[in-house]
Amino acid sequence: MSGNTLPRLQTEDIEDLLIPIVDKSTQNQIIEESNRRMIEAESLRREAETELEAAKHRIEAMSLGEVT
């Protein structure tokens, strides 16, 4: 056998794990921040697509000798 040999988790080990649950106010703050970031990410993705298309058009124009 080669590589690492790690002990496997038993069901009892997982059942004994403590999972912290934050209050509703904090959960809502996390949700709002997550939503804000997803909206921002989508906006940045659209902006990147627009910039990429513009760059493609500029390169095509340059390769055809067109002045932009």
C-alpha positions as CSV (number, residue, x, y, z in Angstrom):
1,M,0.0,0.0,0.0
2,S,1.3,3.5,-0.8
3,G,0.2,7.0,0.1
4,N,-1.6,8.1,3.2
5,T,-3.8,5.8,5.2
6,L,-6.3,7.8,7.1
7,P,-8.8,6.5,9.6
8,R,-12.4,6.5,8.4
9,L,-15.1,8.5,10.1
10,Q,-17.7,6.4,11.9
11,T,-21.4,7.4,12.0
12,E,-21.1,8.0,15.7
13,D,-18.3,10.5,15.1
14,I,-20.4,12.5,12.8
15,E,-23.5,12.3,15.0
16,D,-21.4,13.8,17.8
17,L,-20.3,16.8,15.8
18,L,-21.6,20.1,17.1
19,I,-23.1,22.4,14.4
20,P,-23.4,26.0,15.5
21,I,-26.6,27.7,14.5
22,V,-26.6,31.5,14.4
23,D,-29.6,33.6,15.2
24,K,-32.1,34.6,12.5
25,S,-30.7,38.2,12.3
26,T,-27.2,36.9,11.5
27,Q,-28.7,34.4,9.1
28,N,-30.5,37.2,7.3
29,Q,-27.4,39.3,7.1
30,I,-25.5,36.4,5.6
31,I,-28.3,35.8,3.0
32,E,-28.4,39.5,2.1
33,E,-24.6,39.6,1.7
34,S,-24.6,36.4,-0.4
35,N,-27.3,37.8,-2.6
36,R,-25.5,41.1,-3.0
37,R,-22.3,39.3,-4.0
38,M,-24.2,37.0,-6.5
39,I,-25.7,40.1,-8.1
40,E,-22.3,41.8,-8.3
41,A,-20.7,38.7,-9.7
42,E,-23.4,38.5,-12.4
43,S,-22.9,42.1,-13.3
44,L,-19.1,41.6,-13.5
45,R,-19.6,38.6,-15.7
46,R,-21.8,40.6,-18.1
47,E,-19.3,43.4,-18.1
48,A,-16.4,40.9,-18.9
49,E,-18.4,39.5,-21.8
50,T,-19.0,43.0,-23.2
51,E,-15.3,43.8,-22.9
52,L,-14.3,40.5,-24.5
53,E,-16.6,41.1,-27.4
54,A,-15.3,44.7,-27.9
55,A,-11.7,43.4,-27.8
56,K,-12.6,40.8,-30.4
57,H,-14.0,43.4,-32.7
58,R,-11.0,45.7,-32.2
59,I,-8.6,42.8,-33.0
60,E,-10.7,41.9,-36.1
61,A,-10.6,45.5,-37.3
62,M,-6.9,45.7,-36.7
63,S,-6.3,42.5,-38.6
64,L,-8.3,43.8,-41.5
65,G,-6.4,47.1,-41.5
66,E,-9.4,49.1,-40.4
67,V,-8.9,52.2,-38.3
68,T,-10.9,52.3,-35.1
